[in-house]
């Protein structure tokens, strides 16, 4: 029997680990398959209890075996605290390998602990690069990949990125996208946008403005967009302008909300055409995405989900670590240029925007391929 630790730390990790946990469960139930003893460790990097409950319940993830309860703090404090609290878990369980996903602080922190104890590191969603070293996530990606023993990639360009960084292609396996596994499994069960609006007591006359495929969905949380008052104001002004054409639904991230208040920019949201909501659960957000005319975002995961759903996406960043969403998908990168935002918005409204296509192996079976490969890889490493 192989012992593994799966690590989650922040909201994007939940959608990535859910299909992996499910695939391990199904694989272990097979009579002829290798058996796995899996411990799920939640570092508590995202520490909103309600949010955690929403995601674990909605996605069918088993309750974590261990919750490290790290909470917030600077990048250095958070990373250090995860390492301190994760090390005793490793010592106690003595896993054959650990699995980390994505690019959050918990990913690099747990990988560092493991590699220094000579425990193999498996990285799911490896090789993605924005080539923007000002993004903390980019540092986490590069370092985690350098110390990982098995790297699972979502798109073929990731293999080229890793090769340029000297990583042996024998360590890399193209499997598809576990985020899309979760999306495909849950899209039909997503909560309809009208039900979400009703649940937050949005006024009836405002709800009446919002119709299927006749609104835009906005999400925005990255420090580069919300921490500088001039940039945040420019983006809010651009979003307010688009609301003159179709209504906007805007679930406001806690960081974004605090910065809007701090910079006194609330005036841009005081508009019946802009409906602000608190952070949403996965099923609510997918429901809003499915029925939107377009999405304006700075989220990496939403770039992928809109591509899979065929929904036009305007990304308010200067770059993306997910180029396949631009090359093959529905995504357009516009930065924070308000004129380009409006121009792309008008193109979608008038002509429909990019139609895109489903990228290779984004078929809902990435987690199954990962688990099968992990079993084979660990078996090949096991002593005779």
C-alpha positions as CSV (number, residue, x, y, z in Angstrom):
1,X,0.0,0.0,0.0
2,X,1.2,3.5,-0.9
3,X,0.8,6.3,1.5
4,X,0.2,9.8,0.1
5,X,-0.5,13.2,1.4
6,X,-2.7,15.5,-0.7
7,X,-2.3,19.2,0.1
8,X,-4.9,22.0,-0.3
9,X,-4.5,25.5,0.9
10,X,-6.6,28.0,-1.0
11,X,-9.8,28.1,-2.9
12,X,-8.4,27.3,-6.4
13,X,-6.9,24.1,-4.9
14,X,-10.3,22.7,-3.9
15,X,-11.5,22.5,-7.5
16,X,-8.2,20.8,-8.5
17,X,-8.0,18.2,-5.7
18,X,-11.7,17.1,-5.8
19,X,-11.4,15.0,-8.9
20,X,-8.1,13.6,-7.8
21,X,-9.5,12.4,-4.5
22,X,-12.5,10.9,-6.3
23,X,-10.2,9.1,-8.8
24,X,-8.0,7.7,-6.0
25,X,-11.2,6.4,-4.3
26,X,-12.4,4.7,-7.4
27,X,-9.0,3.3,-8.3
28,X,-8.4,1.8,-4.8
29,X,-11.9,0.1,-5.0
30,X,-10.7,-1.9,-8.0
31,X,-9.7,-5.4,-7.0
32,X,-6.6,-5.6,-9.2
33,X,-5.3,-2.1,-8.4
34,X,-2.6,-0.9,-6.1
35,X,-4.0,0.4,-2.8
36,X,-3.5,3.9,-1.5
37,X,-3.8,5.4,2.0
38,X,-4.5,9.0,1.4
39,X,-4.3,11.8,3.9
40,X,-5.9,15.2,2.9
41,X,-4.2,18.1,4.6
42,X,-5.8,21.6,4.5
43,X,-3.2,24.2,5.4
44,X,-5.9,26.8,6.1
45,X,-4.2,29.4,3.9
46,X,-7.7,30.5,3.0
47,X,-9.4,30.5,6.3
48,X,-13.0,31.6,5.8
49,X,-14.9,28.8,7.5
50,X,-18.1,29.4,5.4
51,X,-16.1,29.4,2.1
52,X,-14.3,26.2,3.0
53,X,-17.5,24.5,4.0
54,X,-19.2,25.7,0.7
55,X,-16.4,24.3,-1.4
56,X,-15.9,21.0,0.4
57,X,-19.6,20.3,0.6
58,X,-20.4,21.3,-3.0
59,X,-17.5,19.5,-4.6
60,X,-17.9,16.3,-2.5
61,X,-14.4,16.5,-1.0
62,X,-14.0,14.5,2.2
63,X,-13.3,16.6,5.3
64,X,-9.5,17.1,5.7
65,X,-7.8,14.6,7.9
66,X,-5.7,17.5,9.2
67,X,-6.3,21.2,9.2
68,X,-3.2,23.2,9.9
69,X,-5.2,26.4,10.5
70,X,-2.5,28.7,9.2
71,X,-4.6,31.7,8.3
72,X,-3.4,35.0,6.8
73,X,-0.2,36.9,6.9
74,X,2.5,38.1,4.5
75,X,3.9,35.7,1.9
76,X,6.9,35.0,4.1
77,X,4.9,34.5,7.3
78,X,2.4,32.3,5.7
79,X,4.9,30.2,3.9
80,X,7.0,29.8,7.0
81,X,4.0,28.9,9.2
82,X,2.8,26.2,6.7
83,X,6.3,24.7,6.7
84,X,6.4,24.6,10.5
85,X,3.0,23.0,10.9
86,X,3.4,20.6,8.0
87,X,6.7,19.1,9.0
88,X,5.3,17.2,12.1
89,X,2.5,15.7,9.8
90,X,5.2,14.4,7.5
91,X,7.2,12.9,10.4
92,X,4.1,11.2,11.8
93,X,2.7,9.8,8.6
94,X,5.9,9.0,6.7
95,X,4.3,9.2,3.2
96,X,5.7,7.7,0.0
97,X,5.1,11.0,-1.8
98,X,3.1,14.2,-1.4
99,X,0.8,15.8,-4.0
100,X,0.6,19.6,-4.4
101,X,-1.6,21.5,-6.8
102,X,-1.4,24.9,-8.4
103,X,0.8,27.8,-7.4
104,X,-0.3,29.1,-3.9
105,X,2.0,29.6,-1.0
106,X,0.9,26.2,0.5
107,X,2.1,24.5,-2.7
108,X,5.8,25.7,-2.4
109,X,5.8,25.5,1.4
110,X,4.8,21.8,1.6
111,X,7.0,20.9,-1.4
112,X,10.0,22.4,0.3
113,X,9.3,20.4,3.5
114,X,9.0,17.2,1.6
115,X,12.0,17.5,-0.7
116,X,14.3,18.3,2.3
117,X,13.1,15.1,3.8
118,X,13.8,13.2,0.6
119,X,10.1,12.5,0.1
120,X,9.0,12.7,-3.6
121,X,6.9,15.7,-4.7
122,X,4.1,15.3,-7.3
123,X,3.0,18.6,-8.8
124,X,-0.4,18.8,-10.5
125,X,-0.8,21.8,-12.9
126,X,3.0,22.1,-13.5
127,X,4.8,24.1,-16.1
128,X,2.5,27.1,-16.5
129,X,4.4,30.4,-17.0
130,X,3.4,34.0,-17.3
131,X,7.1,35.0,-17.3
132,X,6.1,37.8,-15.0
133,X,8.3,37.6,-11.9
134,X,6.3,40.3,-10.2
135,X,3.5,37.7,-9.7
136,X,4.1,35.8,-6.4
137,X,2.4,32.8,-8.0
138,X,5.0,32.7,-10.7
139,X,7.8,32.3,-8.2
140,X,5.8,29.5,-6.5
141,X,5.4,27.8,-9.9
142,X,9.0,27.9,-10.9
143,X,10.4,26.8,-7.6
144,X,7.8,24.0,-7.1
145,X,8.5,22.6,-10.5
146,X,12.3,22.6,-9.9
147,X,12.0,20.4,-6.8
148,X,9.2,18.1,-8.0
149,X,9.8,14.5,-9.1
150,X,6.6,14.0,-11.2
151,X,5.0,16.9,-13.0
152,X,1.5,16.8,-14.6
153,X,0.8,19.4,-17.2
154,X,-2.5,20.8,-18.6
155,X,-1.3,22.0,-22.0
156,X,1.6,21.0,-24.3
157,X,3.3,24.5,-24.1
158,X,4.1,23.7,-20.4
159,X,6.5,21.0,-21.4
160,X,8.5,23.5,-23.5
161,X,8.6,25.8,-20.5
162,X,9.9,23.1,-18.3
163,X,12.5,22.0,-20.8
164,X,13.8,25.5,-21.0
165,X,14.3,25.4,-17.2
166,X,16.3,22.2,-17.5
167,X,13.7,19.8,-16.2
168,X,14.0,16.3,-17.8
169,X,11.0,15.4,-20.0
170,X,10.9,11.9,-18.3
171,X,9.5,13.7,-15.2
172,X,6.7,15.3,-17.2
173,X,3.4,13.8,-18.1
174,X,0.7,15.6,-20.2
175,X,-2.7,14.6,-18.7
176,X,-5.2,17.4,-19.3
177,X,-6.8,19.7,-16.8
178,X,-8.3,18.6,-13.4
179,X,-10.1,22.0,-13.1
180,X,-12.1,21.0,-16.2
181,X,-12.8,17.6,-14.7
182,X,-14.5,19.4,-11.9
183,X,-16.3,21.8,-14.2
184,X,-17.6,19.0,-16.5
185,X,-18.8,17.0,-13.5
186,X,-20.7,19.9,-12.0
187,X,-21.8,22.2,-14.8
188,X,-25.2,20.7,-15.1
189,X,-25.8,21.0,-11.4
190,X,-24.7,24.6,-11.2
191,X,-27.1,27.0,-9.5
192,X,-29.0,29.2,-12.0
193,X,-28.1,32.9,-11.9
194,X,-31.6,33.9,-11.1
195,X,-31.6,31.7,-8.0
196,X,-28.3,33.2,-6.8
197,X,-29.7,36.8,-7.2
198,X,-32.9,35.8,-5.4
199,X,-30.9,34.3,-2.5
200,X,-29.1,37.6,-1.9
201,X,-32.3,39.6,-1.8
202,X,-31.5,41.6,-4.9
203,X,-34.5,44.0,-5.5
204,X,-37.0,42.5,-7.9
205,X,-36.8,45.5,-10.3
206,X,-33.1,45.1,-10.6
207,X,-33.3,41.3,-11.0
208,X,-35.7,41.9,-13.9
209,X,-32.9,43.7,-15.8
210,X,-30.7,40.5,-15.8
211,X,-31.6,38.1,-18.5
212,X,-29.9,34.9,-19.9
213,X,-26.9,35.8,-22.0
214,X,-27.6,39.5,-21.5
215,X,-25.2,40.4,-18.6
216,X,-21.5,40.3,-17.9
217,X,-19.8,38.7,-15.0
218,X,-16.8,40.4,-13.4
219,X,-14.3,39.0,-10.9
220,X,-11.2,40.9,-9.8
221,X,-8.8,40.3,-6.9
222,X,-5.1,40.4,-8.0
223,X,-2.9,42.9,-6.0
224,X,-1.6,44.4,-9.3
225,X,-5.2,45.4,-10.1
226,X,-6.7,46.3,-6.7
227,X,-3.9,47.6,-4.6
228,X,-3.1,50.7,-6.7
229,X,-5.8,53.4,-6.5
230,X,-5.2,54.6,-10.1
231,X,-5.4,51.1,-11.6
232,X,-8.5,50.1,-9.5
233,X,-10.3,53.3,-10.4
234,X,-9.5,52.9,-14.1
235,X,-10.9,49.3,-14.0
236,X,-14.0,50.3,-12.1
237,X,-14.7,53.1,-14.4
238,X,-14.3,50.8,-17.4
239,X,-16.7,48.3,-15.8
240,X,-19.2,51.0,-15.1
241,X,-19.1,52.1,-18.7
242,X,-19.8,48.6,-19.9
243,X,-22.9,48.5,-17.6
244,X,-24.5,51.1,-19.8
245,X,-24.9,48.4,-22.5
246,X,-25.7,45.3,-20.4
247,X,-26.0,44.7,-16.6
248,X,-22.9,43.6,-14.6
249,X,-22.9,41.0,-11.9
250,X,-19.8,41.6,-9.7
251,X,-19.0,39.1,-6.8
252,X,-16.6,41.3,-4.8
253,X,-13.5,39.6,-3.4
254,X,-12.8,40.7,0.2
255,X,-9.5,42.3,-0.8
256,X,-11.1,44.2,-3.6
257,X,-14.0,45.3,-1.3
258,X,-11.6,46.7,1.3
259,X,-9.6,48.6,-1.3
260,X,-12.7,50.1,-2.9
261,X,-13.6,51.4,0.5
262,X,-10.1,52.5,1.4
263,X,-9.7,54.5,-1.9
264,X,-13.3,55.8,-1.7
265,X,-14.3,54.4,-5.1
266,X,-17.8,53.2,-4.1
267,X,-19.3,55.7,-6.5
268,X,-18.6,53.5,-9.5
269,X,-20.7,50.7,-8.0
270,X,-23.7,52.9,-7.1
271,X,-25.6,52.0,-10.2
272,X,-28.6,49.7,-10.6
273,X,-26.9,48.2,-13.7
274,X,-24.1,46.8,-11.4
275,X,-25.2,44.1,-9.0
276,X,-22.5,43.5,-6.3
277,X,-22.5,40.2,-4.4
278,X,-20.3,38.7,-1.7
279,X,-17.8,35.9,-2.6
280,X,-19.7,33.0,-4.0
281,X,-19.6,29.2,-3.8
282,X,-18.4,27.2,-6.7
283,X,-21.9,26.1,-8.0
284,X,-23.1,29.7,-7.8
285,X,-20.1,31.1,-9.7
286,X,-20.3,28.4,-12.4
287,X,-24.1,29.1,-12.8
288,X,-23.3,32.8,-13.3
289,X,-20.6,32.0,-15.8
290,X,-22.7,29.6,-17.9
291,X,-25.5,32.2,-18.4
292,X,-23.3,35.2,-19.0
293,X,-22.8,37.0,-22.3
294,X,-19.1,37.5,-21.3
295,X,-16.8,37.4,-18.3
296,X,-14.3,40.1,-17.3
297,X,-11.7,38.7,-14.9
298,X,-8.1,38.5,-13.7
299,X,-8.4,34.9,-12.5
300,X,-6.4,32.2,-14.1
301,X,-8.9,29.5,-13.4
302,X,-11.8,31.4,-14.8
303,X,-9.8,31.9,-18.1
304,X,-9.8,28.1,-18.3
305,X,-13.4,27.6,-17.3
306,X,-14.7,30.1,-19.8
307,X,-12.8,28.4,-22.5
308,X,-14.3,25.1,-21.6
309,X,-17.8,26.6,-21.4
310,X,-17.3,28.6,-24.7
311,X,-18.0,31.9,-22.9
312,X,-16.0,34.9,-24.2
313,X,-13.5,36.1,-21.6
314,X,-11.8,39.5,-21.3
315,X,-8.7,39.1,-19.0
316,X,-7.6,42.3,-17.3
317,X,-4.0,41.4,-17.0
318,X,-0.9,42.1,-19.0
319,X,-0.1,38.4,-19.5
320,X,-1.4,34.9,-18.8
321,X,0.3,31.7,-17.7
322,X,-2.5,29.8,-19.6
323,X,-1.8,30.8,-23.3
324,X,-3.9,27.9,-24.6
325,X,-7.0,29.9,-23.5
326,X,-5.9,32.7,-25.9
327,X,-4.6,30.5,-28.7
328,X,-7.4,27.9,-28.8
329,X,-10.0,29.3,-26.3
330,X,-12.3,32.2,-25.8
331,X,-9.8,34.5,-23.9
332,X,-8.5,37.9,-24.9
333,X,-5.8,39.7,-22.9
334,X,-6.4,43.4,-22.6
335,X,-4.4,44.6,-19.6
336,X,-5.9,47.5,-17.7
337,X,-6.3,49.7,-20.8
338,X,-9.8,51.0,-20.5
339,X,-10.0,51.7,-24.3
340,X,-9.0,48.1,-25.1
341,X,-11.5,46.8,-22.5
342,X,-14.3,48.7,-24.2
343,X,-13.2,47.8,-27.7
344,X,-13.1,44.1,-26.8
345,X,-16.4,44.3,-25.0
346,X,-18.0,46.0,-28.0
347,X,-16.6,43.3,-30.3
348,X,-18.2,40.6,-28.2
349,X,-21.5,42.4,-27.9
350,X,-21.8,43.1,-31.6
351,X,-20.1,40.1,-33.1
352,X,-20.0,37.4,-30.4
353,X,-16.3,37.3,-29.7
354,X,-14.1,34.3,-29.9
355,X,-15.9,30.9,-30.3
356,X,-12.8,28.9,-29.3
357,X,-12.5,25.1,-29.1
358,X,-12.0,22.5,-26.4
359,X,-8.2,22.1,-25.9
360,X,-6.6,18.7,-26.1
361,X,-7.4,16.3,-23.2
362,X,-9.7,18.8,-21.5
363,X,-12.2,15.9,-21.5
364,X,-13.0,15.4,-17.9
365,X,-10.7,12.5,-17.3
366,X,-7.4,14.2,-16.3
367,X,-7.6,12.9,-12.7
368,X,-8.0,9.3,-13.8
369,X,-4.9,9.6,-16.0
370,X,-3.0,11.1,-13.1
371,X,-3.9,8.4,-10.6
372,X,-3.1,5.6,-13.0
373,X,0.3,7.2,-13.7
374,X,1.0,7.7,-10.0
375,X,0.3,4.1,-9.3
376,X,2.6,2.9,-12.1
377,X,5.3,5.4,-11.2
378,X,5.3,4.5,-7.5
379,X,5.3,0.8,-8.3
380,X,8.4,1.2,-10.6
381,X,10.2,3.0,-7.7
382,X,9.2,0.5,-5.0
383,X,12.0,-1.9,-3.8
384,X,11.6,-5.5,-5.0
